Each structure stands twice: as C-alpha cells, then as structure tokens.
Amino acid sequence: MEYRIMVYNVTKKFQREYVKNESALSRTLSFFPLKKHKREFEALRNVSFSVKPGENLGIIGKNGSGKSTLLKTIAGIYECDEGSIEIKGNVVYLTGFGQGLKKRLTMRENIYLVGSLMGLSKNEIKDRFDEIVEFSELEDYLDTKVYQFSSGMVNRLGFSITIYCVSHKNPDIILIDEAFGGGADITFKNKALDKMEELIKGGASIILVSHDLALIKKYCDRALWIDYGGVAKEGDPEEVIRNYLKPDTFEIISDRYKFIYFPLPKVACSSLKTVFANLMEIKPEKDIHKTNFLQVNRIDIKKYPNYFKFCFVRNPWDRILSCYLNKIGKDPNVNNEWFRNGVHREFVRMYGDDIFRGGMSFEEFVNAIGKISDSQANEHFRSQYISLTDSNGNLIPDFIGKFENLEQDFEKICEKINVGPIKLPHLMKTDHRDYKNYYNMRTKEIVAKRFKEDIELFSYKF
C-alpha cells in the first residue's frame, strides 16, 4: 500500500530546566544565583502511524500532549531522536495565519513579503494579488501599515495570503496546526472555512491538529489521540473522540470525614477501599472496586480546598513484580473467569494476544512494559505521578504515603481525619526482601528508565 507519510517509533526528547530545592539558609548565604539543573523528558514516545495519498488525519489531545511537537517533527523543524519519518511529496506546514506579517509594513508590502517567504515569485504573487485582496475584504487598507489593523483584520489578511499561496503551490502534504478559521466576525469565518474545505478536498494528504472536535469529525477520515507523548487511540474519528471525551479519573470522597482518596492499583487499593466502605457505612460489593462510593471528578477537586487529600505510592520495581505475579499465569493453558491462555483478561482486552502471554518470563514481561508508553499503559503499570499531578506538574494530594510503610502512614491519615486506629485487612504484599532477586542489571535499568519520573518525584531507590 502506498503512503505519503510513514511515522515509525518516533521519540523526541527535550531538556527541561529546574532549580533544586535549597534550604532558606543556603539561599541566604549564597552569593550566586541558584544553579539550574536540566532534566530530560520525552515530548514524543514511540509514535507510529501512516497517512495515505488523499487521506485526512486529525490529531487531538490536551495542551502539552505532544501534538505540535509531532507536526514540527514531521515538517522537519525538529529532528527525531529515535525512530524514522518517511515523506513522499512536497510539504506545506501551516501554524496559524498571520505568520511572517510585519507590523511596520503596509498590507500591500506584506502580501509580497509573505508570498515570497512561501516560495512564490514576484510575478506569481502579482497574478494572485487581486484575489487575495478581494477575499480579505480589506481593499480600503492596501497602503495602511499593519500595526494599525485590528486583530480580526490581521487574521483576515494572514488567512487570505496563506490560503491563496498554498493553493498555488499545489502541495502533496499539508500540515495544519491550530490554523483554522480567522476573522473577527462569523461571516468571514464561514467564508474562510469554505475556502479551507476546498483545500482539504483538493487531493493532498492532510494532517490537522485542532481542539475543535467538530472540524475533526467533519473533515478527517481517521483520528489520532496523542496523550503524554504517545498514541492513546487511533481509528474512526467518532470513536476516538468519544474515548477522548470520557471523564477524568474519579476519586473517592467523604463529606462526613472531609477527605479525598486517590486509589492507585497495586498499592493496597483493595484493602483501603474495604476500610473506607466500612467507615462510610457503604455496603461493599463482592468485587470491592465495583462498590458504589461517593466520587469526585479529578477536574472538580479544586472545589474542595479544605478536604484532606491523600494517596499511597509504591516502589516501581516492586510494583512491576507484583503486576507480573498477579497478571501473568505460569501455565499458558489456564482459562477461567480471570485468565485467558494464562494472561489476565484485563490485559487481553487492552492488548490482544500480541504483547503478553501466559508463562512468559519476568524479563520478557519487563521488556514488554518498557516499550509501552504511559498513554497506552494499563492503569496497573502507568506511571503514578500522572494520577497525582495537575496540568502544571504540581502534586495534588496533601499527603503521599509509601506502600512500604503502609501501616504507619495509614495511622497518620487516621489521625488527620479524626478516626480511631483501624486495622488494614488482607494486606497482600510482595516480600520486599526478595523483589531484588527477580531483577538483573538490564531489567533493573528498563524499569528505571520507564518510571524515571516516579523514581525522582517519590525518591525511590532500587
């Protein structure tokens, strides 16, 4: 099958500066500015997809998820650190209409300037000049300097120049990054959308990045949801958008005791839920995770500033071992209500039969985990910091207990919410004296790299 764009296992890394926390004394005594340290993070991780000739692909995701980085990497503005990108045909990258306009130049001068920047000759711009001016509806301002334009007029001019220059170039591939629409009034916006629709239906392969989901549905053959730098879902636009719009994680809340609990899998979640069901006099279901707790959506937590927010985290090496021991059967022929061919059915539903198999070794399991990004990860092996930080990377809970110190930390929580000492039931813990014996140097490093943020944020060591 022929492709215009082939993106294969692309990873893009950047360095992020931060300042280590220093004591007040050390800051006072320091004669020099605090030293800035750099931390590497992956803006894109193992992204793969393809676009056929004439196909329109929509890309959606939250701010900071990696959408624009992906488009810039495809356009050649960034180089990928790992993986490869194959492009067949000439590419036009559009990132907002109005790029290249100079405020101290007139409208007439800007048309020639931006047109030349987009690769047109003076004669080619002259041939398109009247169409650009007519479409912008700014004929009376041809010799007015752009700094005197309103923002709506700037959008009109920028869109008009770009759309006619792009049409003239007849590109094979068009990359559009949040560049739809333009103009301050609805009449021009509708006219701009109609013109853009002509461009999209002109036969070029299109990648459209937009927060306007209606545009994705209307114009795109497929959609790609990017989350935390990886591909969360790909397929029919309706289905991908439906999954994207699912509510954020729900946490358990108690109005009586004024607390919010963040339940994380593989961190005594069942034990703690059982305790809270009894405490709040809620009848627990046979499967405690199906119990009808009062819940609060993650985005609404800020409405409860005086509630005590807490959670527990777990050493990632220990957590992955626990996941392996509970989700992968030693016998590949085991089939029951929990397992299919020796693999927990939850994993089978999410990954099919390609990644995990019954009887696989621990090293094989760790290798598989290391290749799955957080955006694709089952909740049992997703990085814990994702569930505990806001969009700015700040921790949400007031108290973070350690699974390794579960009973003592839980006593502190009981004191905080003013309930008597409570014994935790059926504690199922991996023997912490033994978990290191499962790892060799290679698997230890795979987990260290895969859960780097958790290890740094929660101060874990092997």
N, C-alpha and C positions, 0 to 999 in steps of 0.2 A: 504494500500500500504506500502511495506517495504522501510525503509530508512536507509542509512548508517550514514548520518549526518542530524540532525534536529536543526536548529538555530531558537530560538523563542524570539523575542523582546529584543535582546541583546543590552545593553548600557554599554559602558566603559568610565570611567572618569579619567582624569589626572589633576594634579596641575601644572600650568604654572607660573613661577616666573616673576615678573616685578617690576620696580622701579617707584614710583610715581614721577611726575614732581615736582621739587622743584625750588624755586627762586634762582637766582645767589647768593643772599646774604646768604640764608640759607645754600647753599652748601659751601660757603666760610667760614662761621662761624662754620660749623660742624667739630668736632674733630674725628668723627667716620664715617665709610663707610655708605653710604645711605642704609637704611633698605629695604630689599627685601620683597615684598608682594606676596602672592600667589592667583591666580585666577583659579577657576575650569573650565575646558572645557570638552565637550563631544567629544571624538575621534570617538565613535560609538553611534548611537542613534536609538533605536527601530528597529534593523536589524533582519529580519526574512527570512529564505529560507530553503530549504531541498535539499539533494543530494541522489539519489537512487543508489543501487548497480550497479557498472559498468558505472555510468554516469560521464561525464566530464563537470565541470562547470568552465567557465572562468570569472575572475573578472578584470574589467578595471576601470580606474578613474585617475584623476590628482594626482600629488605628494601631499601628505598630506591629501588626502581624507579619509583615514582610511583603505585602503586595507591590508597593512601589519599588522596593529593592529588587524584586523579581523582574519587573518590567525593565528597570535600568540595566540589569544584568543581561537580559535578552537583547536589549538595544546596543550593548557593547560599552555602556558608560562605566559599568563595573566589570571586573573580571571575576569569574567564579573561582573559589579556592579548591573546590573538588567537583568532580563531575564534568559534564560537557554540554554544549549547546550547539546544535546544527541549524543553520539558517539557509534556506533556498529562496533567493529573490532579494529585491531591494526593500529596505525597511524605512518607515517614517514613524518617529516617536513624538507623540503629542502629549504634553503635560501642562495643560492649562492654556487657554487662549489669551494672548497678550504678552507671551514670551518674546523678548527682543525689542519691544517698543521702547523708544527713548522719549522721555517726557519733554525734553528741551527741543525736540524736532517737531515739525508740523505733521499733520496727518498725511499729506502728500509725500513728505520725505520718509515717513515711517513705512509707508506701503512699499516703496522701493528698497528700503533697508531690510525689512523682514523678508520680503520676497527674495532678495539676493542671498540672505542667510539660509533660506530654504532651497537654494540651488538653482533659482531661475535667473536667466539672463535679463538684461535691461529691456530688450525687445519683447521677451516673453511676459514680463511684468506689465509692459505698456499695453500688450494685447488684452490683458486681464483687468487693467486698471478701472475701466468704466464699470465692469461687472462688480468689482469689489466695492466701489463707492456706492453704487446703486443698492446693493444688498445691505450695506451698513446703514443706509438711510441718513448718512451724515454729509450730504453734498454741500451744505452751507458752512462746513467747518474744515474744508480742504486745506486751507492755509492758516489754520489755528494750531497753536502748539498744544501738544497732548497733555501737558500739565494742567491745562485749563479745562480738560474734559472731566465729566463725572465718571464714577466707576462704571456705571452702565454703558456710557459711551465708549470707554476703553474696551470693555468686553465686546461690544458690537464691532469695533474696529479690528480687534485681535482675532475674533472669530472669522470675520469676513476675509481678512488676508489669508489666514491659515487654510480655511476650507477651500478657497479657490486655488491656492498654490499647491495644496496636496492633490486636488483633483487633476491638476495639470501634470503632476509628476507620475500619475497612474501607478502607485506603488503595489507591490505584491503582498506586502505585510504592513498593517497599520497597528501600532501600539498606542492605546488611548488611556491615559492615566488621569482620572477625575477631570476630564476636559470637556464634558458635555454641556450643552446649553450656552448661555451667555445672554447679556442684555438685562436691563433693569425692569422691562415690562413683559407681560405674558405674551403679547403679540409677537415680539421679536423672538422670544424664547421658542415659541411654537414653530416659527419660520426657521430658526436655527436647527431645531430637531428634525424638521422635514429635510433640510439640506444634509444633515449628518446621516439621515437614513439613506439618502441616495448614495452617499459614500460607502456606508456599510454594505449596501446591497449591490455594490459595484463589482463584486467578484474577488476582492482582496481578502486575505486571511486577516481576521481582526482579533486582537486581544483587548478587551475592555475592562478596565478596573473602575469600579464605581460603588458608592454606598447607596445609589438609587437602585433598589432591587427591581422596581418596575421596568427600568431600562434593560436590566439583565434578562428578565423574563421575556421582554418583547423582542429583543434583537439577537439573543445568543442561542446557539444550538446546544451548547454544553456550558456547565458552570464548574468552577474550581473554588473550593473554600480553603483559604490559607489561614492557619491558626498557629501561633507560636513558631512561625517559620517553616512549618511543614504542611503537607496536604491533609486536611481533615476529611474532606469528601470530594468526590468528583462524579459528575454524571448529569442527569436531566436537571435543568435549572429549577424547576418546581420543587423537585425532591431535595436538591442541595439547599435551596433557600429555606425550605420547611425545617430542615435539620439545623440550619444556622440560626433560625429564629426561636429554637427551643429555649425555655427559661434557663437562666444560670443555675448553678448548684443551689440546692436548698439546704439550710442548716436547721438544727433542732433548737427551738426557742422555748423558754419557760417564762411566762409573765409573772407567775407566783414567786419564783426564786430569782427572777431578773438575771437570767444568763442565756447565752447563745453558745451552743457547742458545735464545733466543726468536725463531723465524723470522717475520718480518713481510713480507708481499708487497710488491713494488715497492721493496725495499730490499736488492738484491743477494742475495736469498734463494736463488736457484738456484746462484749462484757459491759461496756459503758452504756450502750443503748438499753440493755436489760436493767441496769441500775436506774437510769432516768425514767424508764417506763414505770417502775415501781414507785419511784419518788413522786412522779406526777400523777400516780394512780390511773395509768393508762393500761388497758388490757393488752399484754404483749401477744403478737401473733406467733405461730409456731416458727416461722421464719422471722426473726426479730427485725430484719430490715424492711419488712412489709407492715410493721406496726404504724398505726395512724398517729404519729407525733404531730404536734403543732410545729409548723415550719415557717421559716422566713427566707425569702429570696435573697441571694447574695447582694443584689443591687439595692435592696431596701434596708440592709443592716445599718446604714448611716442614720436611719430613723430612730435607732435605739442607742443613743450615745452613753446612757447610764447603765446599760446592761453589761455584765461581766462576760467577756468573750474569751473562750479558751479552746485548746485542742491538744493533741499529742502527736509527736512525730517519731520516726524510727530510723535507726541507722540503715542506710540504703543497702549495704551488703547483707545485713541480717534480713531486711525486708524482702529482697530478691530471693534469698534462700527459702524463706517462708512461703513465698509465692510459688516457687518451684515444687516444694514438698506438698503443697495443697492443691496445685492445679495440674500437675503432670503425674500421671499414674505410672508405676513401674511396669505394669503389664499393659502392652498396647492393645490387648483384646478386651479390656474392661469396657462394658457398655451398660449403663444404668441411668437413673434419673439425673445424675450429676455429670457423668463422663460419657464421651463418645470416642471409641478407639483409644482409650487411655488419656484423653485430653478433656479438661473441664469444658462443659458445653458452652459456658460463657465465652471462652476463648475461641471455640469453634465458630460460634455465631459471628464473632467480630473479625476473625482472620481466616476462616475456612480451614482447610487441611494442609495449607502450604507452609506455614511457619512453625507451628508446634506439632509434635507427635508424641504419642504415648511411648514411654520407655527411653526418651531422649536423655542424654547425659546432662549433668548440670552445666558443663562447659558449653554444650550446644545451646542450652536454654539461655545462658548469659550472652552468647554471641547473637542470638535472635533478639533479645531485649535491647542490646546495644545498637541495633540497626533500626529500631522503631522510635520515631520522634514522639515528643510529648503530645503533639496534635493527633497522633494516630494510636497512642498508647491506651490500653485498658486502664481503668482507674487504679487497679492494684499495683501497676508499675509506672504510673505517671509521677513526675516529679512533684513532691509535696508542696514546694513553695508556690506552685501555681494556684493551689486551692486556698492559700493563706495570704496572698498579697493582692493589693489593688492594682489599678491600671498604671500607677506610678511606681510600682515595685515596693510599696510600703507594706509592712506586715499589718494585718487587720486584727488578729487576736491580742488580747491584753496579756495572756499567759500561754506559754507553749511548754507543755510537759514533755518529758522524754519517756518513751516506751521502756527504756532500760531502767528507768527509775519510777515506774508506773505507780506503785502503791504509795510511795512517799509524796509524789507530786499530786496524786489524787486527794490525799489528805489536805494539802494546801488549798485545793479547789473547794473541798467541802467546807473548810473554814471560811473561805471567801463568800460562799453562797449561804452560809449560816445553816448548815445541816450537820447532824451528828456524824461520827465516824461510820463509814459504810464499807463493808467488805465487798471487794470485787469478786464476782463469780467466775467459774470455769476459765481461769487465766490459761491461755494456750500460748506458750512462748517457746521459741527456738532456744535451745541451750546456748547462751552467749559464750560459753567457754569452748564450744565446739564449732561455731559457724565458720571460723577462720580456716578450719581444716578442709572445707569444701573448695576453697579458692586456691588457684595458683597465681603466679605473677601476672599472667596475661588477663585472666578473668577479673582479677582484682582491679587492674587498670581500666578495663572496659567499663565496669561499674563506676569507677572514679570519674571517668570522662562523661559517661551518660548522666550521672547525677551530680555534676560538679556544683551547680547552684545550691542544691540541698546541703551538700557537704560543707560548703563555705558559710551558708547562712545559719545553719544549725550547729556549726562547729563539731562535725563528726570526724572521727579518725577510724582507720581500719583496726 
